Amino acid sequence: MIDRTGWTFEYVEHHMDLHRYAALQRQWRRSPPLQQMVQAYLGIESPEEREPLKPANESAAIAEFIANFAAAGGTVH
């Protein structure tokens, strides 16, 4: 998210939550960031896109997100 928005880690830590993150993911699926569109145009492969969150695995996805966020130095409240 940092590379797509230009936000700092501190900004994300203080202003983002899971609902806003999910909304950004939905928006980016409908209208990909410029970097992603240019990569597709030039044929540069990007890492596999994950499946959208589904109600059946949403809690596992949230737990994974929290673990990755904390591992990167983020604070989980």
VEXKOLBA-663434 format. One record per residue: residue in three letters; residue number from 0; x, y, z of N, C-alpha, C, O, CB in turn. Coordinates in Angstrom, 1 decimal. Glycine has a CB too. Layout:
! residues N
+--------+-----+--------+--------+--------+--------+--------+--------+--------+--------+--------+--------+--------+--------+--------+--------+--------+
| residu | num |    npx |    npy |    npz |   capx |   capy |   capz |    cpx |    cpy |    cpz |    opx |    opy |    opz |   cbpx |   cbpy |   cbpz |
+--------+-----+--------+--------+--------+--------+--------+--------+--------+--------+--------+--------+--------+--------+--------+--------+--------+
|    ALA | NUM |      X |      Y |      Z |      X |      Y |      Z |      X |      Y |      Z |      X |      Y |      Z |      X |      Y |      Z |
...
+--------+-----+--------+--------+--------+--------+--------+--------+--------+--------+--------+--------+--------+--------+--------+--------+--------+
END
This chain:
! residues 77
+--------+-----+--------+--------+--------+--------+--------+--------+--------+--------+--------+--------+--------+--------+--------+--------+--------+
| residu | num |    npx |    npy |    npz |   capx |   capy |   capz |    cpx |    cpy |    cpz |    opx |    opy |    opz |   cbpx |   cbpy |   cbpz |
+--------+-----+--------+--------+--------+--------+--------+--------+--------+--------+--------+--------+--------+--------+--------+--------+--------+
|    MET |   0 |    0.8 |   -1.2 |    0.0 |    0.0 |    0.0 |    0.0 |    0.9 |    1.3 |    0.0 |    0.5 |    2.2 |   -0.6 |   -0.9 |    0.0 |    1.2 |
|    ILE |   1 |    2.0 |    1.2 |    0.7 |    2.9 |    2.4 |    0.8 |    3.3 |    2.8 |   -0.6 |    3.3 |    4.0 |   -0.9 |    4.1 |    2.1 |    1.7 |
|    ASP |   2 |    3.7 |    1.9 |   -1.4 |    4.2 |    2.2 |   -2.8 |    3.1 |    2.7 |   -3.7 |    3.4 |    3.4 |   -4.6 |    4.9 |    1.0 |   -3.4 |
|    ARG |   3 |    1.9 |    2.3 |   -3.5 |    0.8 |    2.7 |   -4.3 |    0.2 |    4.0 |   -4.0 |   -0.4 |    4.7 |   -4.8 |   -0.3 |    1.7 |   -4.3 |
|    THR |   4 |    0.4 |    4.4 |   -2.7 |   -0.3 |    5.7 |   -2.2 |    0.7 |    6.8 |   -2.0 |    0.4 |    8.0 |   -2.1 |   -1.0 |    5.4 |   -1.0 |
|    GLY |   5 |    2.0 |    6.5 |   -1.7 |    3.0 |    7.5 |   -1.3 |    2.9 |    7.8 |    0.1 |    3.6 |    8.7 |    0.6 |    2.8 |    8.7 |   -2.2 |
|    TRP |   6 |    2.0 |    7.2 |    0.9 |    1.9 |    7.4 |    2.3 |    3.1 |    6.9 |    3.1 |    3.7 |    5.9 |    2.6 |    0.6 |    6.9 |    2.9 |
|    THR |   7 |    3.3 |    7.4 |    4.2 |    4.4 |    6.9 |    5.1 |    3.8 |    5.8 |    6.0 |    2.6 |    5.7 |    6.1 |    5.0 |    8.1 |    6.0 |
|    PHE |   8 |    4.7 |    5.0 |    6.5 |    4.2 |    4.0 |    7.5 |    3.5 |    4.6 |    8.7 |    2.5 |    4.0 |    9.1 |    5.4 |    3.1 |    8.0 |
|    GLU |   9 |    3.9 |    5.7 |    9.1 |    3.3 |    6.4 |   10.3 |    1.9 |    6.8 |    9.9 |    1.0 |    6.7 |   10.7 |    4.2 |    7.6 |   10.7 |
|    TYR |  10 |    1.7 |    7.4 |    8.7 |    0.4 |    7.8 |    8.3 |   -0.6 |    6.6 |    8.3 |   -1.7 |    6.7 |    8.8 |    0.4 |    8.5 |    6.9 |
|    VAL |  11 |   -0.1 |    5.5 |    7.7 |   -0.9 |    4.3 |    7.6 |   -1.3 |    3.8 |    9.0 |   -2.4 |    3.4 |    9.3 |   -0.2 |    3.2 |    6.8 |
|    GLU |  12 |   -0.3 |    3.8 |    9.9 |   -0.5 |    3.3 |   11.2 |   -1.6 |    4.1 |   12.0 |   -2.4 |    3.6 |   12.7 |    0.8 |    3.3 |   12.0 |
|    HIS |  13 |   -1.6 |    5.4 |   11.8 |   -2.5 |    6.3 |   12.5 |   -3.8 |    6.5 |   11.8 |   -4.8 |    6.9 |   12.5 |   -1.8 |    7.6 |   12.7 |
|    HIS |  14 |   -3.9 |    6.3 |   10.5 |   -5.1 |    6.6 |    9.8 |   -5.9 |    5.5 |    9.1 |   -7.0 |    5.7 |    8.6 |   -4.8 |    7.7 |    8.8 |
|    MET |  15 |   -5.2 |    4.3 |    9.0 |   -5.9 |    3.2 |    8.3 |   -6.4 |    2.2 |    9.3 |   -5.8 |    2.0 |   10.3 |   -4.9 |    2.6 |    7.3 |
|    ASP |  16 |   -7.5 |    1.6 |    8.9 |   -8.0 |    0.4 |    9.6 |   -8.4 |   -0.6 |    8.6 |   -8.3 |   -0.4 |    7.4 |   -9.2 |    0.8 |   10.5 |
|    LEU |  17 |   -8.9 |   -1.8 |    9.0 |   -9.1 |   -2.9 |    8.1 |  -10.3 |   -2.5 |    7.2 |  -10.3 |   -3.0 |    6.0 |   -9.5 |   -4.1 |    8.9 |
|    HIS |  18 |  -11.3 |   -1.8 |    7.6 |  -12.4 |   -1.4 |    6.7 |  -11.9 |   -0.5 |    5.6 |  -12.3 |   -0.7 |    4.4 |  -13.5 |   -0.7 |    7.5 |
|    ARG |  19 |  -11.0 |    0.5 |    5.9 |  -10.5 |    1.3 |    4.9 |   -9.5 |    0.6 |    3.9 |   -9.5 |    0.8 |    2.7 |   -9.7 |    2.5 |    5.5 |
|    TYR |  20 |   -8.8 |   -0.4 |    4.5 |   -7.9 |   -1.2 |    3.7 |   -8.7 |   -2.0 |    2.7 |   -8.4 |   -2.1 |    1.5 |   -7.0 |   -2.1 |    4.6 |
|    ALA |  21 |   -9.8 |   -2.6 |    3.2 |  -10.6 |   -3.4 |    2.3 |  -11.3 |   -2.6 |    1.2 |  -11.4 |   -3.0 |    0.1 |  -11.7 |   -4.2 |    3.1 |
|    ALA |  22 |  -11.7 |   -1.3 |    1.5 |  -12.2 |   -0.4 |    0.6 |  -11.2 |   -0.1 |   -0.5 |  -11.5 |    0.0 |   -1.7 |  -12.8 |    0.9 |    1.3 |
|    LEU |  23 |  -10.0 |    0.2 |   -0.1 |   -8.9 |    0.5 |   -1.1 |   -8.7 |   -0.7 |   -2.0 |   -8.5 |   -0.6 |   -3.2 |   -7.6 |    0.8 |   -0.4 |
|    GLN |  24 |   -8.7 |   -1.9 |   -1.4 |   -8.5 |   -3.1 |   -2.3 |   -9.6 |   -3.3 |   -3.3 |   -9.4 |   -3.6 |   -4.5 |   -8.4 |   -4.4 |   -1.4 |
|    ARG |  25 |  -10.9 |   -3.0 |   -2.9 |  -12.0 |   -3.0 |   -3.8 |  -11.8 |   -2.0 |   -4.9 |  -12.0 |   -2.3 |   -6.1 |  -13.3 |   -2.8 |   -3.1 |
|    GLN |  26 |  -11.4 |   -0.8 |   -4.5 |  -11.2 |    0.3 |   -5.5 |  -10.1 |   -0.1 |   -6.5 |  -10.2 |    0.2 |   -7.7 |  -10.9 |    1.6 |   -4.8 |
|    TRP |  27 |   -9.0 |   -0.6 |   -6.0 |   -7.9 |   -1.0 |   -6.8 |   -8.2 |   -2.1 |   -7.8 |   -7.6 |   -2.2 |   -8.9 |   -6.7 |   -1.3 |   -6.0 |
|    ARG |  28 |   -9.1 |   -3.0 |   -7.4 |   -9.6 |   -4.0 |   -8.3 |  -10.4 |   -3.4 |   -9.5 |  -10.3 |   -3.9 |  -10.6 |  -10.4 |   -5.1 |   -7.6 |
|    ARG |  29 |  -11.2 |   -2.4 |   -9.2 |  -12.0 |   -1.8 |  -10.2 |  -11.1 |   -0.8 |  -11.1 |  -11.3 |   -0.8 |  -12.3 |  -13.1 |   -1.0 |   -9.6 |
|    SER |  30 |  -10.2 |   -0.1 |  -10.4 |   -9.4 |    0.8 |  -11.1 |   -8.0 |    0.7 |  -10.6 |   -7.6 |    1.4 |   -9.7 |   -9.9 |    2.3 |  -10.9 |
|    PRO |  31 |   -7.1 |   -0.1 |  -11.3 |   -5.8 |   -0.4 |  -10.8 |   -4.9 |    0.9 |  -10.7 |   -5.1 |    1.8 |  -11.5 |   -5.1 |   -1.4 |  -11.6 |
|    PRO |  32 |   -4.0 |    0.9 |   -9.8 |   -3.0 |    2.0 |   -9.8 |   -2.2 |    2.1 |  -11.1 |   -2.0 |    1.1 |  -11.7 |   -2.1 |    1.9 |   -8.5 |
|    LEU |  33 |   -1.7 |    3.3 |  -11.4 |   -1.0 |    3.5 |  -12.6 |    0.2 |    2.6 |  -12.8 |    0.4 |    2.0 |  -13.9 |   -0.5 |    5.0 |  -12.7 |
|    GLN |  34 |    0.9 |    2.4 |  -11.7 |    2.1 |    1.5 |  -11.8 |    1.7 |    0.1 |  -12.3 |    2.4 |   -0.5 |  -13.1 |    2.8 |    1.4 |  -10.4 |
|    GLN |  35 |    0.6 |   -0.4 |  -11.8 |    0.1 |   -1.8 |  -12.1 |   -0.3 |   -1.8 |  -13.6 |   -0.1 |   -2.8 |  -14.3 |   -1.0 |   -2.2 |  -11.2 |
|    MET |  36 |   -1.0 |   -0.7 |  -14.1 |   -1.4 |   -0.7 |  -15.4 |   -0.3 |   -0.6 |  -16.4 |   -0.3 |   -1.3 |  -17.4 |   -2.4 |    0.5 |  -15.7 |
|    VAL |  37 |    0.8 |    0.2 |  -16.0 |    2.0 |    0.3 |  -16.9 |    2.7 |   -1.1 |  -16.9 |    3.1 |   -1.5 |  -18.0 |    2.9 |    1.4 |  -16.4 |
|    GLN |  38 |    2.8 |   -1.8 |  -15.8 |    3.4 |   -3.1 |  -15.8 |    2.7 |   -4.0 |  -16.7 |    3.3 |   -4.8 |  -17.4 |    3.5 |   -3.6 |  -14.4 |
|    ALA |  39 |    1.3 |   -4.0 |  -16.7 |    0.6 |   -4.9 |  -17.5 |    0.8 |   -4.5 |  -19.0 |    0.9 |   -5.4 |  -19.8 |   -0.9 |   -4.8 |  -17.1 |
|    TYR |  40 |    0.8 |   -3.3 |  -19.3 |    1.0 |   -2.8 |  -20.7 |    2.3 |   -3.2 |  -21.2 |    2.4 |   -3.7 |  -22.4 |    0.8 |   -1.3 |  -20.8 |
|    LEU |  41 |    3.4 |   -3.1 |  -20.4 |    4.7 |   -3.5 |  -20.8 |    5.0 |   -5.0 |  -20.7 |    6.0 |   -5.5 |  -21.1 |    5.7 |   -2.8 |  -20.0 |
|    GLY |  42 |    4.0 |   -5.8 |  -20.2 |    4.2 |   -7.2 |  -20.0 |    5.1 |   -7.6 |  -18.9 |    5.6 |   -8.7 |  -18.9 |    4.8 |   -7.7 |  -21.3 |
|    ILE |  43 |    5.2 |   -6.7 |  -17.9 |    6.0 |   -7.1 |  -16.7 |    5.1 |   -7.8 |  -15.8 |    4.1 |   -7.3 |  -15.3 |    6.6 |   -5.8 |  -16.0 |
|    GLU |  44 |    5.5 |   -9.0 |  -15.4 |    4.7 |   -9.8 |  -14.5 |    4.8 |   -9.3 |  -13.1 |    5.9 |   -9.0 |  -12.6 |    5.1 |  -11.3 |  -14.6 |
|    SER |  45 |    3.7 |   -9.3 |  -12.5 |    3.6 |   -8.9 |  -11.1 |    3.3 |  -10.2 |  -10.2 |    2.8 |  -11.2 |  -10.8 |    2.6 |   -7.8 |  -10.8 |
|    PRO |  46 |    3.5 |  -10.1 |   -8.9 |    3.1 |  -11.3 |   -8.1 |    1.7 |  -11.6 |   -8.3 |    0.8 |  -10.7 |   -8.6 |    3.5 |  -11.0 |   -6.6 |
|    GLU |  47 |    1.3 |  -12.9 |   -8.1 |   -0.1 |  -13.3 |   -8.2 |   -1.0 |  -12.5 |   -7.3 |   -0.7 |  -12.2 |   -6.2 |   -0.2 |  -14.8 |   -7.9 |
|    GLU |  48 |   -2.1 |  -12.1 |   -7.9 |   -3.1 |  -11.4 |   -7.1 |   -3.8 |  -12.4 |   -6.2 |   -4.1 |  -13.5 |   -6.7 |   -4.1 |  -10.6 |   -8.1 |
|    ARG |  49 |   -4.0 |  -12.0 |   -5.0 |   -4.8 |  -12.9 |   -4.1 |   -6.2 |  -12.8 |   -4.4 |   -6.8 |  -11.9 |   -5.0 |   -4.5 |  -12.5 |   -2.7 |
|    GLU |  50 |   -6.9 |  -13.9 |   -4.1 |   -8.3 |  -14.0 |   -4.2 |   -9.0 |  -12.9 |   -3.3 |   -8.5 |  -12.7 |   -2.2 |   -8.9 |  -15.4 |   -3.9 |
|    PRO |  51 |  -10.1 |  -12.3 |   -3.8 |  -10.8 |  -11.4 |   -2.9 |  -11.2 |  -12.1 |   -1.6 |  -11.5 |  -13.3 |   -1.6 |  -12.0 |  -10.8 |   -3.6 |
|    LEU |  52 |  -11.3 |  -11.3 |   -0.5 |  -11.8 |  -11.9 |    0.7 |  -13.2 |  -12.4 |    0.6 |  -14.0 |  -11.7 |    0.0 |  -11.7 |  -10.8 |    1.9 |
|    LYS |  53 |  -13.4 |  -13.6 |    1.1 |  -14.7 |  -14.2 |    1.1 |  -15.1 |  -14.3 |    2.5 |  -14.3 |  -14.6 |    3.4 |  -14.7 |  -15.5 |    0.3 |
|    PRO |  54 |  -16.4 |  -14.3 |    2.8 |  -16.9 |  -14.4 |    4.2 |  -16.4 |  -15.6 |    4.9 |  -16.1 |  -15.6 |    6.1 |  -18.4 |  -14.4 |    4.2 |
|    ALA |  55 |  -16.2 |  -16.8 |    4.2 |  -15.7 |  -18.0 |    4.8 |  -14.3 |  -17.9 |    5.3 |  -14.0 |  -18.6 |    6.3 |  -15.9 |  -19.2 |    3.8 |
|    ASN |  56 |  -13.5 |  -17.1 |    4.7 |  -12.1 |  -17.1 |    5.1 |  -11.6 |  -15.7 |    5.6 |  -10.5 |  -15.4 |    5.7 |  -11.1 |  -17.5 |    4.0 |
|    GLU |  57 |  -12.6 |  -14.8 |    5.8 |  -12.3 |  -13.4 |    6.2 |  -11.5 |  -13.4 |    7.5 |  -10.6 |  -12.6 |    7.6 |  -13.6 |  -12.6 |    6.3 |
|    SER |  58 |  -11.9 |  -14.2 |    8.5 |  -11.2 |  -14.1 |    9.8 |   -9.7 |  -14.6 |    9.6 |   -8.9 |  -14.0 |   10.3 |  -11.9 |  -15.0 |   10.8 |
|    ALA |  59 |   -9.5 |  -15.6 |    8.8 |   -8.1 |  -16.0 |    8.5 |   -7.3 |  -15.0 |    7.8 |   -6.2 |  -14.8 |    8.1 |   -8.1 |  -17.4 |    7.7 |
|    ALA |  60 |   -8.0 |  -14.3 |    6.9 |   -7.3 |  -13.2 |    6.1 |   -7.0 |  -12.1 |    7.0 |   -5.9 |  -11.5 |    6.9 |   -8.2 |  -12.7 |    5.0 |
|    ILE |  61 |   -7.9 |  -11.7 |    8.0 |   -7.6 |  -10.6 |    8.9 |   -6.5 |  -11.0 |    9.8 |   -5.6 |  -10.2 |   10.1 |   -8.9 |  -10.3 |    9.7 |
|    ALA |  62 |   -6.5 |  -12.3 |   10.3 |   -5.4 |  -12.7 |   11.2 |   -4.1 |  -12.7 |   10.5 |   -3.1 |  -12.3 |   11.1 |   -5.7 |  -14.1 |   11.7 |
|    GLU |  63 |   -4.0 |  -13.1 |    9.2 |   -2.8 |  -13.0 |    8.4 |   -2.3 |  -11.5 |    8.2 |   -1.2 |  -11.2 |    8.3 |   -3.0 |  -13.7 |    7.0 |
|    PHE |  64 |   -3.3 |  -10.7 |    7.9 |   -3.0 |   -9.2 |    7.7 |   -2.4 |   -8.7 |    9.0 |   -1.4 |   -8.0 |    9.0 |   -4.2 |   -8.4 |    7.3 |
|    ILE |  65 |   -3.0 |   -9.0 |   10.2 |   -2.5 |   -8.4 |   11.4 |   -1.1 |   -9.0 |   11.7 |   -0.2 |   -8.2 |   12.2 |   -3.5 |   -8.8 |   12.6 |
|    ALA |  66 |   -0.9 |  -10.3 |   11.5 |    0.5 |  -10.8 |   11.7 |    1.5 |  -10.2 |   10.8 |    2.6 |   -9.8 |   11.3 |    0.4 |  -12.4 |   11.4 |
|    ASN |  67 |    1.2 |  -10.0 |    9.5 |    2.1 |   -9.3 |    8.6 |    2.3 |   -7.8 |    9.0 |    3.5 |   -7.3 |    8.9 |    1.6 |   -9.4 |    7.2 |
|    PHE |  68 |    1.3 |   -7.2 |    9.4 |    1.4 |   -5.8 |    9.8 |    2.3 |   -5.6 |   11.0 |    3.1 |   -4.8 |   11.1 |    0.0 |   -5.2 |   10.1 |
|    ALA |  69 |    2.1 |   -6.5 |   12.0 |    2.9 |   -6.5 |   13.2 |    4.3 |   -6.8 |   12.9 |    5.2 |   -6.3 |   13.5 |    2.3 |   -7.4 |   14.3 |
|    ALA |  70 |    4.5 |   -7.8 |   12.0 |    5.9 |   -8.2 |   11.7 |    6.7 |   -7.1 |   11.0 |    7.9 |   -7.0 |   11.1 |    5.9 |   -9.4 |   10.7 |
|    ALA |  71 |    5.9 |   -6.2 |   10.3 |    6.6 |   -5.0 |    9.6 |    6.8 |   -3.9 |   10.6 |    7.3 |   -2.8 |   10.2 |    5.7 |   -4.6 |    8.4 |
|    GLY |  72 |    6.4 |   -4.0 |   11.8 |    6.6 |   -3.0 |   12.8 |    5.4 |   -2.2 |   13.2 |    5.5 |   -1.2 |   13.9 |    7.7 |   -2.1 |   12.3 |
|    GLY |  73 |    4.2 |   -2.6 |   12.6 |    3.0 |   -1.8 |   12.9 |    2.5 |   -2.2 |   14.3 |    2.8 |   -3.2 |   14.8 |    2.0 |   -2.1 |   11.8 |
|    THR |  74 |    1.7 |   -1.3 |   14.8 |    1.0 |   -1.5 |   16.1 |   -0.4 |   -1.9 |   15.9 |   -1.1 |   -1.3 |   15.2 |    1.1 |   -0.3 |   17.0 |
|    VAL |  75 |   -0.8 |   -3.0 |   16.5 |   -2.2 |   -3.5 |   16.4 |   -2.8 |   -3.2 |   17.7 |   -2.4 |   -3.6 |   18.8 |   -2.2 |   -5.0 |   16.1 |
|    HIS |  76 |   -3.9 |   -2.4 |   17.7 |   -4.7 |   -2.0 |   18.9 |   -5.9 |   -2.9 |   19.1 |   -6.6 |   -2.7 |   20.1 |   -5.1 |   -0.6 |   18.8 |
+--------+-----+--------+--------+--------+--------+--------+--------+--------+--------+--------+--------+--------+--------+--------+--------+--------+
END
